[in-house]
Amino acid sequence: FMRHSEAEARARERWVETIAAACRALWADCEVKVFGSYSTGLSLPNGDVDVAVLDVPERPAQAMKMLANRLLADGEISWLEIIESAKVPVVKARAQASGLRADIVFNQPDGLETSRFVKARCEEYPQMRPLLIFLKYFLLQRGLHETYTGGMGSYLMCNVVLHFLQRHPSRENPKHYRATSLGHYLFDFLRYYGQEFRYDTKGISVLDGGCVFDKARRGWNGGYQRHGASARLCLESPLDPSGDLGAPCFRIAMLKNLFVHALHCLSHLFLTRAGPEASLLCPLLLDPRHPVIAARQQLLSAEPVA
């Protein structure tokens, strides 16, 4: 159900082509590439499209303003925001024809590398994609899905799930692997990150099959601290091992408590032997009335021109 319909996929393709046409009108030799969740098949129905514009001869600040002016002049957008102060400067725009959003960056190929990495891991671990789709929706409903607000962003979440799958016992026993359902994986994920993982002393690496390491020995015990957090999530970047993907996730204590709560919800359903008609996900973990589901058909409606 959470996969894009044909109409939703076509609308995103048209939106990307609109952006690409505006870019090529300004810079004939530029390359326009899609990366992020939409390119990896991990986007929710209301998800935005991440676009990288490469080989642009302008500085990012100037390029952003030029593209914004072009899209406004063409009447293609209903809303626009330029964020120059971000670590990676970005243009945020919403399509007038469909209401779809896009994040557009200039001369930044890093997102393409991370997308290739995530795609490859999803092929290696087939349970990864459905778990990620659930978790993205689960955190979205609770406002804990954005990196800039201290939540767990998409790329960090991919590596968190990857580490869990790398160390899951079913990997060591083919019979156990065949008998392990997605429900088992979800339950074990919530238990691992809600109760078992030692955020205070351990860090995560997903390289070479994955492992945990002692944060103190690596000197990662300090670093990014906000709101008096005594423990934080440390996760080594697989593409830059000196980087800590978990550092901005300063609401990890809230996420940990949320995973514990979800684990208790599932345990309650198991213990009460809920009937076959009962959902393990709705309404305790997912709210079917959330706009991503309830108002899905309205996502592609036209909006006023900015």
PEVEN-V197690 format. One line per field, one symbol per residue. psi: psi as a letter, one per 20 degrees, with the letter a starting at -180 (. if undefined). burial: # if it has 24 or more other C-alpha atoms within 12 Angstrom, else .. Layout:
BEGIN
psi->???
burial->???
END
This chain:
BEGIN
psi->hiqprgggggghghgghgggghghhhnhjqpoqpaahhhikjqrhjqrpppporlpirqggggghggghghghikiqiqqppnhiqgopqppqpphhijqqqpprplnihhhghgggggghhhhniigghgggghggghgijkkjpgijjaorggghghghggghhjphihiohghghiorhggggghghggihhhpnhhhqrppjqliqrqrohghikkhccopqkkphqrppopphiniiqohigimikhhggghghgghghgghghghilqrhiqpigpjhhpoiiqhhghkhiihjqqrqp.
burial->.###...##.###.##.######..#...###########################...##.##########...#######......#####################.##.##.###.##..#.###############..####..###################...............###########..#.#..#####...#.##.#....##..#......#########....#############.###.##.###............##...##.....#...#..##......
END
